[in-house]
Amino acid sequence: MQQRRIGDQTVSAIGLGAMPLSTKTDRPSREDAVAVVHAALDAGVTLIDTADAYARDESEFGHNESLVAEALSSYGGDTSGVLVATKGGHTREGSDWLLDGSPAHLRRACEASLRRLGVDTIDLYQYHRPDPETPWEDSMGALRQLADDGLVRMVGISNADVAQIDVARSIVGPALVSVQNQFSPGWRHSADELAHCAGHGLAFIPWSPFGGVTAAGSLDATAPAFAEVASELGVSVYQVTLAWHLAQADVVLPIPGASRPASIRDSAAATHVQLIPEQLARLDA
């Protein structure tokens, strides 16, 4: 497995987005979901992305974090090199997604995530999404305090623009190591943020690298250039898509979601796909 860096830690270039294991209406059973995480670990994946709000609704808030913790604790191999990245700042009201970026909420959310993950310090704690009701500077100050207090080792932000990234850098300081934004063949609006991260040595973690749960199944049709290259190379369109992500910059670490072991095994194998310049030009067009 190809390796890349998030802050001071080396991890697999492709991670596991654990969200579908909890939020899908047809999500796998607990046993099958744990098997997906184990398959990722067997394939060399050492980056797992979760969040406190990944659940079907408010009644099971924290479902995904608890699931990830269970999968790691029951794995028979070494998990000491696995980086678990979680997020706070989203709340749930029933099945609705709401926001709370207040310092008080982020402190409570972080402490609850620590308990669910069963750790003393969170490897990477990410602010899930800007809250219009809370000044960005206040939320960033709260993240800086979590790092200063030792509750989190590294800090990330998600769904942020270039200006917000720079404010975060000025407030959080060297503890800020990553930005997680939407990016895929059909959604390239975060290209400026990706380039900004590359220029400042911040990891860029594309979420929904295939376009989202509902779009992933039709990627062959919606991204025909990617399907053509996949046919040429004899690999899946998903492997080509992830190889394209990795070719954008050496700070990019995509986190494809998976709800079957075969899916994450296929995604992990994308690090072996080599795209030549002519193919990349077609994909970038």
Order of alpha helices (4+ residues) and beta strands (2+ residues): beta-beta-beta-alpha-alpha-beta-alpha-beta-beta-beta-alpha-beta-alpha-beta-alpha-beta-alpha-beta-alpha-alpha-alpha-alpha-alpha-alpha
